[in-house]
């Protein structure tokens, strides 16, 4: 199944409307990068993927947007002990994407 729901909107559109946020091209670009990721991405990783298509989006905007997305519950933020935050979508078009994260100490 693709990432669009039966009405043709991306699954996160309803969450933005419900929280009173606008869906900007930058926010959508970040979410698209995360939806295609096969690993946890840092803000810098996301920036490197977004910047070629949207050169006006800076790293500061990426960080601010990720904070908003975490606060909204759309994105999870992880610290795997290397002092570098990494991000992944909290859910996809078919619901929660639950999986465990183990960190060796």
C-alpha positions in Angstrom: 0.0 0.0 0.0 1.3 3.5 -0.7 1.4 6.4 1.7 -1.8 7.9 0.6 -5.1 7.2 2.2 -8.4 6.7 0.4 -9.0 10.4 0.0 -5.6 11.0 -1.7 -4.1 12.9 1.2 -0.9 11.9 3.0 -1.8 10.3 6.3 -0.3 13.1 8.4 -2.5 15.9 6.9 -5.3 15.2 9.4 -2.8 15.4 12.3 -1.7 18.8 11.2 -5.2 20.1 10.9 -6.1 18.6 14.3 -3.2 20.3 16.0 -3.8 23.6 14.3 -0.7 23.6 12.2 -0.3 24.4 8.5 1.2 21.9 6.1 4.2 23.6 4.6 6.4 22.3 1.8 9.3 22.0 4.2 7.3 20.0 6.7 6.0 17.8 4.0 9.5 17.3 2.5 10.9 16.2 5.9 8.0 13.8 6.4 8.5 12.3 3.0 12.2 11.8 3.7 11.4 10.1 7.0 8.6 7.9 5.3 11.2 6.6 2.8 14.0 6.0 5.3 15.1 2.5 6.1 17.0 3.6 9.2 16.9 6.3 11.9 18.0 9.6 10.5 19.7 12.5 12.2 18.7 16.1 11.5 21.8 16.4 9.3 20.9 13.3 7.4 17.4 14.8 6.7 18.9 18.1 5.7 21.2 16.4 3.2 18.2 14.7 1.5 15.9 17.7 1.6 18.4 20.5 0.6 18.9 19.5 -3.0 15.2 19.9 -3.8 14.5 22.7 -1.3 17.7 24.8 -1.1 15.9 27.5 1.0 15.3 25.1 3.9 18.2 25.4 6.3 19.4 23.1 9.1 17.8 25.3 11.7 14.4 24.9 10.0 14.9 21.1 10.0 15.6 21.1 13.8 12.6 23.4 14.5 10.3 21.3 12.3 11.5 18.1 13.9 10.7 19.6 17.4 7.2 20.4 16.2 6.7 16.9 14.7 7.9 15.3 17.9 5.6 17.5 20.0 2.7 16.5 17.7 3.5 12.8 18.1 4.1 12.3 14.4 7.9 11.6 14.8 9.8 9.8 17.5 13.2 11.2 18.7 15.9 8.8 19.9 19.2 9.1 21.6 21.2 5.9 21.1 24.0 7.0 23.4 26.2 8.8 20.8 24.9 12.3 21.7 23.2 12.6 18.3 19.4 12.6 18.1 17.8 10.4 15.5 14.3 10.4 14.2 11.7 8.1 12.7 8.0 8.3 11.9 5.7 7.3 14.8 3.3 5.6 12.4 2.6 5.0 8.8 -0.6 4.9 6.7 -1.5 1.6 8.3 -1.0 2.7 11.9 1.7 2.4 14.5 5.2 1.3 13.5 6.1 -0.2 16.8 9.5 -1.9 17.2 12.0 -2.2 19.9 15.4 -0.4 20.2 18.2 -2.0 22.1 21.3 -0.2 23.2 24.3 -2.1 24.4 26.0 -0.6 27.4 
